[in-house]
Amino acid sequence: MDGAHRNRVVVFSTVQSLQQIHSGTDYSRLVGRFGTVFFDEGHREPATLWAKAVRELKARTVLFSATPFRNDLKVFDVDENYVHFLSFEQSVTDRLIRGVEIVEETLDCSPSAFARTAIAIRDRLIAEGRFSRENKMIVRAANEDDVDGLFAAFAKELKGRTDGVLALHHNYVLDGPPGRQRRPDVPRDLRLRTERSSQLTVIFLLVAHYHNIDCIMAELNRVIVAGCGPVGAVMALALVKTGIAVTLIEQLPDAAEDQRAATIHPPTVEMLVGLGLVTEMFSELPSGGMPAPLFHFRDRVTGALVAEFDISLLKGEVPYPYVVQWEQYKLVHAALPYINASGIGEVRFSTKLVGLAQTSDGVAATVINASGETEKLGGKYLIGADGGSSTVRRLAEIAFVGFTWPERFIKIGTSFDFGATGRGYCTRNYFSDPDEWINLFKVKGRGSPGIWRGVFPVPETETDEEALSMANLQRRLQGIHDKRGDYDIPYYALYPVHQRVAETFNKGRVLLVGDCAHVNNPIGGMGMNGGIHDAINLAEKLADVWFGRAEAGLLDRYTRQRRKAQIDYVQTQTIQNKKSLEEKDPAIRRQHLDELRRTSEDITLHKKFLYRSSLIDSLNSANAIE
């Protein structure tokens, strides 16, 4: 045997596995053939058997064990100079292993997810030149019951490929191209390959443990984003744009086509353009948005137009002097192709988050995947973008401080064109009324003539059944414009309304954005915009931390900045918006309407109002906080 063979390394998960290579306990044929032998979890073996293997192999031996038994060495006449109680990583560091790389990963996940991840890691190492297709992986199951699941998973994932995986545990071998996997009583193939090859047989160990919460995940070098709404999609897109790998998970089977937020304010338009969504946002197709510089305040009691505000007055001061009416689901569908095409972004639908654990190095998210299996996803950070009822926020035990309004809101969509009634309605209209205020907006919907959305308050005294009855849906729309016949109503939704802000937007390696971090009433269209501002702010800071340009403490500044934006601006403004529209005191109501009129007629006050209502002041003020 030449000297090259002495540099080879063999990994045995148990002493019994070593025995099975040569039926019986005669190790003489292996003596001198290995420079180093690893024994895993030797504490489970009879000490006599373990000691015999060490003595007869006459090779430098590394034992990593949860229960080292150094004192047993003397009892069984084993030379301590041959034994090292080290981890694989330490063995490489101490140059017991030379010219090779040992990758030790613990995956707490389902067999299929484990197989996909293991093969992905191996492919990455091959691409980086750190592994060869001639080498094999050794995969050890946590127990005998897991072996069959691993076998089936690897066989499925390797179908059609020529490279193989060697899994040696409980008499188990999975090797070679599909169709030749076998489960022999004695893994003779390992012996033959070891004897005939001068190359290292095994340099890559993956250990599958299914119940280890503090696992080290193979795909640790990524961020997990929970929630594929507009803020989650923007968050994922912004991160991949910086070069950070992302897995975006969503419990629904596809991006929800919900009829919620639609108004994109000027600074948010600029952010989306910066992410490369300009073509999609300004497309003339139904999938695109509608630029809308005007918005009206009206007195529903008298029918009068009280004030008209025109964002185009900010031309030359802001890049995009208008809002874009672009439904949130269209924004999501625009962002997803870019995430998937990035090469470092993954989107997983039908994946429900059910558990969370974090260490100083990363997070482990327990999910139920599309196959109904429970698996663990690991990453350096977990970002919650999963809405007001956030699972991430709950699992991270972050308080959600605030209140819920006693009334509910109802949104009713109709294809009837209120713009053609001759009443001068623009794309965004706010109706003040002490009995029943209204927000009325237009979006493209699925195409001409578009969809008009009416948002109305539903008093506590009105039951859900009454509010959702067709008679009351028609009554509310007829209250905007009394027309002959019923309105066509493609959708409607009744929902509670909250004003709440999380006590912190970052806790360890868990971060919150969007409705997960803050919720508010929709009057003024500030919720989704504030969430997108969160995402852009966080992406920039996380990239600085990720790539070593800043310390992790920078993420505390994220909380300071974005909580201020919420508390000082969005919460304050939306609460004031609602109170102004519903004011019942005639004198106060008249004073408010007069103030709106004077503000719109004075160019300086007009612009000042636009800077606040468009969230420009909010963004600038928050970004100035250290």
Secondary structure, 3 states (H helix, E strand, C coil): CCHHHHHCEEEECCHHHHHHHCCCCCCHHHCCCCCEEEEECHHHCCHHHHHHHHHHHCCEEEEECCCCCCHHHHHCCCCHHHEECCCHHHHHHCCCCCCCCCEEEEECCCHHHHHHHHHHHHHHHHHCCCCCCCCEEEEEECCHHHHHHHHHHHHHHCCCCCCCEECCCCCCECCCCCCCCECCCCCHHHHHHHHHCCCCCEEEEEEECCCCCCCCCCCCCCEEEECCCHHHHHHHHHHHHHCCCEEEECCCCCCCCCCCCCEECHHHHHHHHHCCCHHHHCCCCCCCCEEECEEEEEECCCCEEEEEEEHHHHECCECCCCEEECCHHHHHHHHHHHHHHCCCEEEECCCEEEEEEECCCCEEEEEECCCCCEEEEEECEEEECCCCCCHHHHHCCCCEEEEEEEEEEEEEEECCCHHHCCCCCCCEEEEECCCCCEEEEEECCCCCCCEEEEEEEECCCCCHHHHCCHHHHHHHHHCCCCCCCCCCCCEEEEEEEEEEEECCCEECCEEECHHHCEECCCCCCCHHHHHHHHHHHHHHHHHHHHCCCCCCCHHHHHHHHHHHHHHHHHHHHHHHHHHHHHCCCHHHHHHHHHHHHHHHHCHHHHHHHHHHHCCHHHHHHHHCCC
